[in-house]
Amino acid sequence: MNPKLLFLALASPVFAATVYTDGTFTNGVWQAIDLQTSAGSTLSITQGSTTGNPGDFANVQFAITPTPTGQTKNINRANFRSDFLWDPSVDGPLGTMNFSMDVKNLGSTGYSILVSAFWRPVILQSGLTFTVLSSSLQATAGGSAFQPLTWNFTNASNWVNFENPALTPNFTASGAPIQFGYRVQTGVVCSGGSAGTFCPAATVSDAMDNFRVELTAAEQTSGVPEPSTWALGIVGLAALAVRQGQLKK
């Protein structure tokens, strides 16, 4: 190999992506962390079949008991897969994270308008759940088709702990392993009635399919030669070539 070409190749690292996907949502594979659940309200996420995008999907069913006027009820859950993992000490500092999923609203009851669930990515590190503020997306309520949702993040400062927004994850090489997943949420705000009255029980049904997260390591700038270093390397190789030519004479 030409020594100059070898030098250039070694100085141009390639950052391969790690991709995790789930399009079947087998029961028991995802681990749930309930972040917020009002009394009397439930959420079930089970494997649905045949009507996903395509085939199997995650069937998400919210049920909220009657809510007293002036009160709010919420259900907020994070789901992770333990094998959707990035270990910064092994895989390198975490750089980019590209999330996507397909969602579809299956219907709602008890509301004055059609309602769909809110979705966003989440990560888990050292037992702490981190999310991105103002990143919730929804399927069109009452929509007839799956819709793609996408998120792209490049910095640990995008993420905050659900319970303490002052905390952020550690994506550097000293950081603990990171798991990846999604967060789904809905709720009821009961207003407008007289004291002692209730808003009716409510339900929201959504479908989610084709969860995907693509991860790449952060580029390590310390390994990229400065222009002067390139010049020295090329000059050094040129001198070596001249010296070899003199020895042959």
Backbone as a ProteinNet text record, in pm:
[ID]
protein_1_A
[PRIMARY]
MNPKLLFLALASPVFAATVYTDGTFTNGVWQAIDLQTSAGSTLSITQGSTTGNPGDFANVQFAITPTPTGQTKNINRANFRSDFLWDPSVDGPLGTMNFSMDVKNLGSTGYSILVSAFWRPVILQSGLTFTVLSSSLQATAGGSAFQPLTWNFTNASNWVNFENPALTPNFTASGAPIQFGYRVQTGVVCSGGSAGTFCPAATVSDAMDNFRVELTAAEQTSGVPEPSTWALGIVGLAALAVRQGQLKK
[TERTIARY]
84.8	0	87.1	47.4	115.2	115.4	235.2	240.4	153	143.9	63.2	-84.6	-131.1	-269.9	-301.7	-208.1	-228.6	-243.2	-160.3	-166.4	-302.1	-352.7	-481.1	-594.5	-587.8	-694.2	-702.4	-588	-587.3	-638.6	-626.8	-668.5	-814.4	-889.8	-1028.9	-1118.6	-1151.9	-1231.7	-1373.6	-1435.6	-1573.8	-1657.2	-1766.7	-1851.4	-1973.9	-1974.5	-2085.6	-2201.5	-2322.7	-2442.3	-2485.2	-2536.6	-2601.8	-2752.4	-2825.7	-2969.3	-3045.4	-3145.8	-3236.1	-3377.8	-3450.5	-3587.1	-3675.8	-3804.1	-3904.7	-4032.3	-4076.4	-4200.2	-4299.8	-4272.3	-4363.7	-4419.8	-4341.1	-4386.2	-4440.8	-4359.1	-4394.4	-4416.3	-4523.6	-4554.6	-4439	-4403.9	-4298.2	-4160.1	-4141	-4008.3	-3973.5	-4072.5	-4049.8	-4072.5	-3988.7	-4002.1	-4066.4	-4173.6	-4249.3	-4204.7	-4198.4	-4178.3	-4291.8	-4379.1	-4489	-4438.1	-4439.6	-4390.2	-4498.5	-4622.5	-4733.4	-4862.6	-4934.4	-5061.9	-5159.9	-5265.3	-5367.2	-5449.5	-5498.5	-5575.9	-5695.1	-5716.2	-5830	-5810	-5691.5	-5664.1	-5567.2	-5582	-5499.7	-5448.4	-5339.6	-5283.1	-5235.3	-5277.1	-5226.9	-5165.7	-5050.2	-4983	-4956.2	-5024.9	-5014.1	-4989.8	-4950.3	-4925.8	-5058.3	-5076.6	-5188.9	-5142.2	-5234.9	-5195	-5273.7	-5213.9	-5271.2	-5298.9	-5326.5	-5365	-5258.7	-5133.6	-5024.8	-4978.4	-4850.5	-4799.9	-4671.7	-4671.7	-4787.8	-4780.7	-4873.4	-4869.2	-4886.8	-4802.3	-4813.8	-4780.7	-4832.3	-4810.4	-4830.9	-4800.5	-4826.6	-4964.9	-5053.8	-5191.9	-5199.7	-5222.8	-5214.8	-5355.7	-5394.7	-5530.5	-5526.9	-5573.6	-5587.1	-5731.4	-5748.1	-5881.5	-5874.4	-5957.7	-5956.1	-6094.3	-6097.7	-6224.5	-6283.3	-6413.3	-6474.1	-6391.2	-6375.2	-6287.6	-6370.7	-6350.9	-6425.5	-6394.6	-6494.7	-6475.6	-6361.7	-6274.2	-6161.5	-6036.9	-6043.1	-5926.5	-5872	-5748.5	-5680.4	-5633.5	-5644.7	-5590.3	-5495.3	-5384.3	-5281.9	-5235.4	-5197.4	-5126.1	-5003.6	-4885.8	-4760.3	-4664.7	-4630.6	-4547.6	-4430.7	-4314.4	-4196.7	-4177.3	-4142.3	-4115.5	-3977.3	-3898.3	-3761.8	-3739.8	-3643.3	-3592.3	-3448.6	-3420.7	-3287.3	-3180.4	-3219.3	-3120.8	-3102.5	-3179.7	-3154.7	-3056.5	-2928.3	-2828.3	-2709.4	-2660.8	-2534.6	-2450.4	-2330	-2238.4	-2124.7	-2123.4	-2020.2	-1878	-1857.3	-1722.4	-1673.8	-1766.8	-1732.2	-1755.2	-1871.8	-1911.6	-1861.3	-1808.8	-1761.5	-1865.2	-1825.5	-1921.4	-2038	-2157.8	-2275.5	-2289.7	-2310.8	-2324.1	-2467.5	-2509.2	-2643.5	-2740.6	-2867.2	-2977.1	-3093.2	-3131.1	-3243.4	-3352.8	-3465.7	-3578.1	-3688.4	-3762.3	-3881.9	-3979	-4105.9	-4209.9	-4330.1	-4416.8	-4542.4	-4655.2	-4744	-4854.2	-4986.1	-5092.1	-5227.1	-5325.3	-5415.5	-5520.3	-5634.3	-5674.2	-5781.6	-5915.8	-5914.3	-6039.8	-6031.4	-6136.3	-6145.1	-6292.1	-6320.2	-6456.2	-6451.6	-6563	-6574.8	-6526.8	-6460.5	-6411.4	-6509.5	-6499.9	-6585.6	-6535.3	-6409.5	-6351.2	-6273.8	-6234.7	-6150.9	-6012.3	-5954.5	-5827	-5733.3	-5605.4	-5502.2	-5392.2	-5309.6	-5203.9	-5085.4	-5004.4	-4879.3	-4763.3	-4669.5	-4554	-4425.9	-4320.3	-4186.9	-4082.9	-3956	-3849.9	-3812	-3756.4	-3697.7	-3570.2	-3481.9	-3363.9	-3355.4	-3286.2	-3269.8	-3121.9	-3071.4	-2930.7	-2919.6	-2852.8	-2831.9	-2964.3	-3067.9	-3197.1	-3279	-3228.9	-3299.5	-3356.5	-3481.2	-3547.2	-3528.7	-3483.2	-3462.2	-3550.5	-3602.5	-3687.4	-3646.9	-3705.8	-3676.1	-3798.6	-3780.9	-3892.4	-3948.5	-4079	-4148.2	-4125.6	-4113.4	-4090	-4207	-4321.1	-4434.5	-4494.5	-4527.4	-4595.9	-4717.5	-4816	-4938.9	-4975	-5050.8	-5118.8	-5244.2	-5292.7	-5416.9	-5531.2	-5604.1	-5714.6	-5819.2	-5857.4	-5955.5	-5899.8	-5766.1	-5705.2	-5721.5	-5715.3	-5739.5	-5612.1	-5497.4	-5372.1	-5262.2	-5159.5	-5041.6	-4966.5	-4910.5	-4832.6	-4693	-4588.8	-4451.6	-4422.2	-4359.7	-4310.4	-4159.2	-4085.1	-3938.8	-3883.6	-3770	-3697.5	-3548.6	-3470.5	-3325.7	-3257.5	-3162.4	-3094.2	-2943.4	-2867.5	-2721.9	-2648.1	-2720.2	-2652.4	-2720.3	-2640.5	-2696.3	-2782.5	-2754.6	-2831.9	-2975.3	-3005	-3143.3	-3230.3	-3166.1	-3238.2	-3239.7	-3353.8	-3365.2	-3433.8	-3402.6	-3467.1	-3613	-3700.4	-3844.1	-3878.2	-3811.3	-3842.8	-3762.2	-3641.2	-3554.3	-3490.9	-3553	-3503	-3360.5	-3304	-3166.4	-3065.7	-3109.2	-3020.4	-3020.8	-2903.3	-2889.6	-2808.3	-2823.4	-2747.1	-2600.7	-2520	-2376.8	-2348.2	-2322.9	-2296	-2146.8	-2059.7	-1915.9	-1872	-1743.7	-1691	-1700.2	-1715.5	-1726.9	-1871.6	-1966.7	-2107.3	-2148.7	-2254.1	-2309.6	-2385.3	-2409.7	-2487.1	-2624	-2671.6	-2795.6	-2891.9	-3017	-3122.9	-3215.5	-3285.5	-3366.6	-3509.4	-3603	-3741.8	-3831	-3957.5	-4055.7	-4139.9	-4203.7	-4292.9	-4428.3	-4536.3	-4671.1	-4755.6	-4842.2	-4913.1	-5049.6	-5146.3	-5272.8	-5331.3	-5442	-5501.5	-5634.4	-5691.9	-5819.9	-5807.6	-5855.1	-5870.3	-6020.5	-6076.4	-6220.6	-6251.8	-6318.2	-6348.7	-6486.5	-6541	-6666.3	-6790.1	-6778	-6894.4	-6910.8	-7021.4	-7044.8	-6980.1	-6959.6	-6895.3	-6971.8	-6895.8	-6956.5	-6994.3	-6974.1	-7004	-6876	-6894.4	-6781.8	-6785.8	-6665.6	-6654.5	-6662.6	-6716.4	-6736.4	-6604.9	-6613.6	-6498.1	-6453.3	-6323.1	-6268.8	-6174	-6164.7	-6069.2	-5999.8	-5875.7	-5800	-5730.2	-5739.2	-5675.3	-5584.4	-5458.5	-5361.9	-5289.9	-5233.5	-5147.3	-5010.8	-4904.7	-4768.6	-4694.4	-4617.6	-4544.6	-4410.6	-4320.1	-4192	-4109.3	-4096.7	-4007.1	-3864.2	-3790.2	-3652.6	-3568.4	-3445.9	-3350.7	-3215.5	-3156.3	-3025.1	-2925.4	-2814.4	-2717.6	-2579.9	-2508.4	-2370.3	-2284.5	-2158.3	-2064	-2028.8	-1996.9	-1952.8	-1815.6	-1795.1	-1666.3	-1561.8	-1448.6	-1340.2	-1243.6	-1254.9	-1174.4	-1026.2	-993.3	-852.3	-772.9	-840.1	-770.2	-756.3	-806.7	-799.9	-681.7	-587.7	-468.5	-502	-428.9	-437.1	-371	-402.9	-341.7	-189.9	-126.3	19.8	67.8	-11	26.2	19.8	-87	-94.1	32.5	70.5	186.9	312	331.6	449.1	447.6	328	319.1	354.7	302.9	331.4	478.4	534.1	676.6	760.7	721.9	797.3	795.2	680.3	671.2	750.5	746.7	825.1	973.6	1019.8	1161.2	1197.7	1104.6	1129.6	1143.6	1061.4	1068.5	1201.3	1246.1	1374.6	1486.7	1485	1589.6	1594	1474.5	1471.7	1530	1504.8	1558.1	1709.9	1765.7	1910.4	1974.8	1909.8	1966.5	1969.8	1870.3	1866	1980.4	2023.2	2136.1	2266.8
-120.9	0	124.2	223.4	352.1	407.2	440.1	489.2	611.2	700.7	821	784.3	690	647.6	580.2	502.1	437.5	542.8	644.9	752.5	821.6	850.6	917	827.9	699.4	607.8	595.9	586.6	572.1	697.3	810.3	935.1	969.3	880	907.7	796.4	795.8	689.6	689	570.1	553.9	518.8	591.6	570.3	491.1	361	275.1	297.5	285.8	305.1	173.2	180.6	68.6	91.9	-5.1	11.6	-96.1	-54.6	-146.2	-123.1	-232	-220.7	-324	-292.8	-388.5	-364.4	-466.6	-458.3	-564.7	-634.2	-740.1	-716.6	-658.7	-622	-742.6	-846.2	-966.5	-931.9	-986	-958.3	-999.1	-912.6	-942.5	-898	-853	-811	-670.8	-583	-445.4	-433.9	-353.9	-329.5	-192.3	-191.1	-67.8	2.3	134.5	219.9	321.7	313.3	409	538.1	644.4	774.3	853.6	828.8	903.4	827.9	787.2	717.7	764.7	832.5	879.3	761.4	773.1	665.8	628.3	498.4	448.2	446.9	483.2	487.1	374.3	319.1	205	222.9	154.4	150.1	8.4	-49.6	-180.7	-168.5	-231.7	-236.1	-382.6	-436.8	-577.6	-592.6	-710.1	-735.9	-751.3	-666.4	-683.1	-755.3	-808.8	-888	-845.9	-871	-862.1	-720.6	-625.4	-492.6	-386.8	-430.6	-335	-279	-236.6	-170.1	-235.5	-362	-452.9	-548.1	-643	-752.6	-707.7	-762.9	-736.4	-591.2	-544.7	-407.1	-399.5	-283.9	-259.4	-196.7	-267.4	-221.7	-149.3	-18.9	66.9	109.4	74	99.6	175.8	300.4	380.8	373.3	366.5	373.2	463.5	566.9	666.6	671	653.4	654.3	795.3	810.9	944.9	1042.3	1163.6	1264.4	1377.3	1409.8	1520.1	1652.9	1738.2	1871.3	1944.7	2005.8	2079.8	1996.3	1867.8	1781.1	1732.5	1681.9	1628.3	1486.6	1399.5	1264.3	1238.4	1170.2	1142.5	997.5	945.6	818	842.2	809.5	840.9	724.7	652.5	533	533.5	489.3	466.7	316.8	274.7	134.4	120.8	25.6	4.2	-142.7	-163.9	-299.4	-306	-404.5	-414.5	-444.6	-501.9	-533.1	-418.7	-312.1	-191.6	-106.6	-136.7	-90.3	-25.2	82.1	146.5	163.2	108.1	119.4	212.2	336.3	431.8	384	302.1	254.6	153	92.7	-7.4	47.5	109.1	156.3	295.8	364.9	501	602.8	728.5	833.4	837.1	852.3	851.1	984.5	977.9	1098.5	1125.5	1070.9	1098	986.5	1026.4	932.5	969.7	879.3	902.4	800.2	848.9	764.2	775.2	666.5	672.8	562.8	585.2	485.9	522.8	424	448.8	439.1	535.1	534.7	560.8	512	527.7	535.8	631.3	642.3	548	465.6	368.8	417.7	530.6	584.8	630.1	698.4	744.4	757.4	752.5	770.4	858.5	924.3	1003.2	1146	1181.3	1317.7	1395.4	1527.8	1610.5	1614.9	1576.3	1568.7	1438.1	1399.2	1281.8	1308.9	1210.1	1227.2	1113	1144.8	1042.8	1060.5	958	959.9	1045	1087	1159.2	1060	1072.5	983	1064.3	1005.6	1065.8	959.8	978.8	885.1	902	797.2	803.5	719.6	750.9	668.7	641.1	534.5	493.4	476.2	546.6	535.8	540	441.9	433.7	441.1	378.2	375	500.8	600.6	727	735.3	781.4	797.4	940.6	953.9	1085.1	1099.8	1219.1	1248.3	1383.4	1419.8	1548.5	1637	1755.3	1846.5	1893.3	1911.7	1966.1	1883.4	1751.3	1665.4	1573.6	1589.9	1500.2	1516.9	1403.2	1401.3	1310	1330.5	1252.4	1206	1096.6	1060.7	1146.1	1166.5	1239.1	1163.7	1230.6	1164.9	1120.8	992.6	939.5	909.4	916.9	889.8	745.2	722.1	587	511.9	576.9	513.5	541.5	455.4	478.4	601.7	676.5	794.6	782	818.6	812.5	930.6	902.7	1005.8	992	1102	1096.5	1202.9	1168.5	1260.5	1240.8	1349.7	1343.6	1427.2	1365	1432.2	1410.8	1512	1504	1543.9	1574.7	1630.4	1584.3	1554.5	1512.5	1621.8	1747.7	1857.2	1860.1	1783	1771.8	1699.1	1617.2	1524.6	1571.5	1552.1	1585.7	1470.5	1457.9	1356.7	1393.1	1291.2	1316.9	1380.2	1337	1386.3	1509.7	1522.2	1636.2	1690.3	1792.7	1845.9	1899.9	1917.2	1965	1855.6	1729.7	1617.5	1588.3	1560.4	1519.2	1390.2	1312.6	1188	1214.2	1109.9	1118	1033.4	1098.8	1028.2	1007.6	1053.3	1039.3	895.6	867.7	732.8	685.1	775.8	737.5	711.3	728.8	712.5	566.8	542.7	408.8	365.2	234.5	186.3	254.4	270.2	342.1	249	244.6	170.8	270.4	222	309.8	258.1	351.7	312.7	429.9	418.2	521.4	552.4	667.2	711	744.5	699.3	725.5	781.8	878.7	953.2	999.1	1003.1	1071.5	1113	1185.6	1230.7	1299.3	1345.7	1415.8	1541.4	1652.9	1775.6	1802	1787.8	1801.7	1944.5	2020.1	2159.8	2196.1	2304.5	2356	2307.1	2203.8	2153.6	2220.3	2197.1	2252.3	2163.7	2217	2142.4	2013.7	1907.7	1779.6	1696.3	1750.3	1673.3	1608.8	1518	1442.9	1446.1	1444.4	1414.6	1262.8	1214.5	1070	993.8	863.4	777.4	793.9	779	802.3	689.4	666.5	569	629.1	587.3	622.7	496.8	471.1	353.7	398.5	356.9	385.7	257.5	257.3	148.5	205.4	129.4	171.2	54.7	83	-21.4	35	-58.6	-25.5	74.6	47.9	130.6	109.9	220.3	212.8	321.1	285	383.9	355	457.3	447	530.9	469.2	532.3	536.1	646	653.2	716.2	678.8	733.6	877.2	953.7	1091.2	1090.8	1180.6	1191.7	1242.8	1176.1	1214.9	1305.8	1435.4	1531.2	1521.5	1464.2	1457.3	1366.3	1275.5	1183.5	1233.8	1352.4	1406.7	1502.3	1475.5	1560.7	1703.2	1799.9	1937.7	1949.9	2055.7	2072.3	2063.7	2121.3	2116.6	1973	1892.5	1752	1677.7	1705.7	1645	1680	1807	1850.1	1776.4	1764.3	1694.4	1548.2	1487.3	1347.3	1326.5	1415.1	1402	1428.5	1532.7	1561.5	1445.1	1386.2	1274	1154.9	1125.9	1015.3	1044.7	1170.8	1206.4	1187.5	1228.1	1211.1	1064.6	981.9	838.6	782.8	828.5	780.6	818.8	944.2	988	903.7	877.1	797.9	657.3	597.9	464.2	463.9	572.7	581.8	593.4	665.1	678.1	546.3	466.7	337	242.6	253.9	163.8	195.2	325.1	361	305.3
0	0	0	-74.6	-73.6	68.6	126.8	265.2	288	190.8	206.8	217	136	140.8	272.9	325.7	454.8	564.1	560.2	660.4	656.5	537.4	524.4	572.2	543	582.5	733.3	798.6	943.5	1012.7	948.5	1010.9	984.2	914.5	879.5	932.4	1063.9	1121.7	1067.7	1065.4	1022.9	1144.9	1167.6	1283.3	1240.2	1272.8	1235.3	1331	1278.5	1359.9	1422.3	1544.1	1609.9	1601.1	1548.1	1526.5	1602	1679.3	1748.4	1696.3	1670.7	1622.1	1689.7	1696.6	1741.6	1662.2	1590.3	1514.3	1553.8	1667.7	1712	1851.9	1942.5	2077.6	2154.4	2158.4	2233.1	2380	2438.6	2578.5	2668.8	2764.2	2860.5	2821.2	2697.3	2651.4	2701.1	2706.3	2750.1	2900.1	2967	3110.6	3132.8	3213.1	3235	3362	3356.5	3473.3	3473.3	3571.4	3580.6	3642.6	3564.7	3608.9	3680.7	3643.8	3702.1	3672.9	3776.1	3758.2	3864.1	3822.2	3915.3	3966.4	4087.7	4149.5	4062.2	4048	3971.6	3821.9	3775	3631.8	3595.4	3477.6	3437.1	3294.8	3266.3	3132.2	3106	2996.3	2954.6	2815.8	2798.8	2669	2638.3	2540.3	2506.1	2356	2316.5	2175.4	2100.7	2001	1909.8	1784.8	1709.9	1592.7	1468.8	1356.5	1220.6	1169.8	1256.8	1206.6	1232.3	1254.9	1272.8	1140	1136	1015.1	962.9	922.2	921.4	1041.1	1047.7	1144.1	1288.3	1377.6	1520.7	1553.5	1667.5	1710.6	1861.5	1920.1	2061.5	2074.8	2144.4	2164.2	2298.1	2295.1	2413.7	2454.6	2577.8	2625.1	2758.2	2756.7	2877.2	2927.1	3059.6	3119.9	3242.9	3244.7	3352	3415.8	3545.9	3618.7	3622	3656	3661.3	3744.3	3691.6	3751.6	3812.1	3939.6	4001.5	3932.6	3924.5	3866.8	3938.2	3859.9	3914.9	3935.5	3901.2	3920.3	3786.2	3792.8	3675.2	3705	3608.2	3620.4	3504.6	3535	3434.4	3443.1	3330.1	3322.5	3234.9	3286.8	3219.2	3242	3137.1	3153	3055.5	3105.5	3021.9	3004.9	2884.9	2855.8	2794	2846.2	2798.8	2762.2	2675	2650.3	2699.9	2783.9	2843.9	2740.4	2626.1	2522.6	2423.3	2435.1	2356.3	2437	2423.5	2519.3	2450.2	2511.7	2471.6	2597.1	2594.9	2708.2	2667.9	2715.7	2673.5	2699.7	2803.6	2833.3	2729.8	2657.9	2556.1	2415.6	2394.8	2262.3	2231	2332.2	2313.6	2358	2374.1	2411.1	2312	2364.2	2277.7	2205.4	2074.5	1993.3	1952.3	1839.5	1788	1824.4	1841.9	1867.4	1777.3	1689.5	1600.2	1632.5	1681.7	1719.1	1614.5	1595.2	1511.5	1553.4	1525.3	1548.4	1461.5	1438.6	1368.7	1469.8	1472.9	1568.9	1497.7	1560.6	1507.1	1622.2	1616.2	1717.2	1681.9	1778.5	1756.6	1808.7	1881.5	1929.9	2073.9	2120.2	2258.4	2296	2426.9	2477.2	2601.5	2631.7	2753.1	2742.1	2631.8	2611.2	2524.1	2532.8	2447.6	2304.3	2282.7	2149.2	2138.2	2016.7	1998.9	2056.2	2119.7	2189.5	2151.9	2132.6	2110.9	2214.9	2231.5	2332.6	2286.2	2384.3	2358.5	2364.6	2270.6	2262.1	2262.9	2322.1	2314.1	2350.7	2311.4	2350.3	2497.1	2554.7	2688.8	2691.7	2787.7	2812.5	2962.8	2996.8	3136.4	3164.4	3266.5	3304	3455.7	3513.7	3658.6	3735.9	3679.3	3745.6	3731.1	3657.5	3639	3497.6	3488.2	3359.6	3309.6	3184.8	3124.8	3001.1	2983.4	2869.6	2811.9	2700.3	2636.9	2648.2	2707.1	2725.5	2591.6	2590.1	2472	2346.4	2363.5	2246.5	2216.5	2286.8	2266.6	2127	2065.5	1937	1948.1	1860.6	1862.7	1722.7	1718.9	1595.9	1584.3	1464.4	1444.1	1509.8	1599	1667.2	1565.4	1575	1481.6	1344.4	1327.9	1198.1	1156.6	1026.7	974.4	939.5	948.6	906.7	1007.8	1007.3	1090.7	1040.2	1133.5	1100.9	1159.6	1084.4	1137.4	1229.1	1343.1	1433.2	1441.7	1437.9	1441.1	1534.4	1596.3	1684.3	1659.1	1667.2	1647.7	1755.6	1827.5	1937	1925.2	1968.6	1956.2	2082.8	2189.4	2306.2	2433.6	2536.4	2665.4	2727.2	2692.9	2750.9	2700.2	2592.4	2547.1	2650.2	2735.2	2820.4	2965.7	3031.8	3173.5	3246.7	3373.7	3456	3479.3	3475.4	3488.7	3623.1	3729	3862.9	3900.8	3846.2	3880.2	3752.6	3691.9	3565.1	3571.2	3691.5	3702	3666.2	3665.1	3634.6	3485.4	3431.7	3291.7	3285.4	3178.8	3167.5	3134.1	3147.3	3117.8	2994.3	2881.5	2756.7	2731.8	2822.6	2803	2830.2	2806.1	2823.9	2968.3	3063	3204	3244.8	3152.7	3184.6	3198.3	3275	3293.4	3167.6	3151.6	3035.9	3026.3	2903.1	2874.3	2801.4	2847.3	2779.2	2709.4	2606.2	2523.1	2513.7	2502.2	2492.9	2457.4	2496.5	2464.6	2587.3	2583.1	2690	2628.2	2692.6	2641.8	2755.3	2722.2	2825.7	2774.8	2865.6	2841.7	2975.9	2973	3097.4	3075.6	3185.6	3183.6	3268.3	3215.9	3293.2	3302.2	3421.3	3438.6	3484.5	3398.9	3432	3378	3429.5	3376.4	3447.9	3531.5	3603	3738.3	3801.5	3934.9	4039.8	4158.3	4267.2	4295.9	4317.3	4349.2	4229.1	4109.1	3988.3	3934.3	3839.8	3785.2	3632.9	3573.8	3431.5	3415.8	3305.4	3291.9	3280.9	3300.8	3276.1	3131.1	3107.4	2973.7	2934	2805.1	2751.5	2629.8	2609.4	2489.1	2440	2310.4	2251.2	2137.4	2144.8	2039.6	2000.7	1881.3	1835.9	1802.5	1834.6	1801.4	1737.6	1634.1	1562.7	1514.8	1482.7	1419.6	1498.9	1629.9	1710.8	1662.7	1650.8	1600.4	1665.8	1705.6	1752.8	1688.6	1630.1	1564.9	1644.2	1684	1772.7	1706.2	1725.5	1679	1787.8	1787.6	1885.2	1849.2	1952.9	1930.9	1864.2	1770.6	1703.5	1800.8	1804.2	1894.2	1820	1842.9	1767.8	1799.9	1917	1955.1	1863	1790.2	1702.4	1561	1529.1	1394.4	1384.8	1296.9	1288.3	1247.1	1303.9	1260	1122.7	1046.8	914.3	918.1	1023.1	1031.3	1048	1118.7	1137.5	1005.9	925.5	792.2	712.1	718.1	641	685.5	816.8	867.8	825.6	829.8	791.1	645.9	559.6	417.3	389.8	455.6	437.3	485.9	600.5	653.4	560.5	502.9	408.3	281.8	240	122	148.8	267.3	302.5	306.9	358.7	362.7	222.7	130.8	-6.1	-69.8	-44.9	-98.4	-40.9	88.9	153.8	96.8	73	15.7	-124	-200.7	-335.1	-331.9	-236.3	-223.9	-188.4	-100.9	-64.2	-182	-270.9	-386.3	-481.5	-483.9	-569.1	-514.3
[MASK]
+++++++++++++++++++++++++++++++++++++++++++++++++++++++++++++++++++++++++++++++++++++++++++++++++++++++++++++++++++++++++++++++++++++++++++++++++++++++++++++++++++++++++++++++++++++++++++++++++++++++++++++++++++++++++++++++++++++++++++++++++++++++++

